[in-house]
């Protein structure tokens, strides 16, 4: 079991793009959702798929279990989605000892851009890049689970 320790922010400007990798297309769907847990399938490009189980109520830390999944199984599970299949492009940006991931949402969630940084400890204090907007760590409305099952309110962007 791994611990997922992350902070999330809205993205205010395109300043991140100059340091980003080429990005990868992600499609993901939730097949189980509960208040404190979820089961998600995610397809990375068209090359690999993972099944992820997340458990926990904390805004900052959750238990995370991930497993490789055969591509055909992943595609089948996408058809069993609760809510929508999330489509986004993820970019990785190194910044002062941490790697930031910027998700540019497409499809039904187009217009939303979110950055997150995974940390090793809850006490880590990553330097915040200038292109970040307001912090949304713990704001349930911006969790991928809520975005998939409840959608995006215009006021959230």
URQUI-V605031 format. One record per helix or strand of 2 or more residues. SS is the DSSP state (alpha for helix, beta for strand). FROM is the first residue (numbers start at 0). TO is the last residue. Records with the same first field share a line. If there is no record, write none. Layout:
SS=FROM-TO / FROM-TO
//
This chain:
beta=1-10 / 23-33 / 36-43 / 47-54 / 60-68 / 85-94 / 97-104 / 112-117 / 131-134
alpha=14-18 / 70-77 / 106-108 / 139-141 / 143-149 / 153-155
//
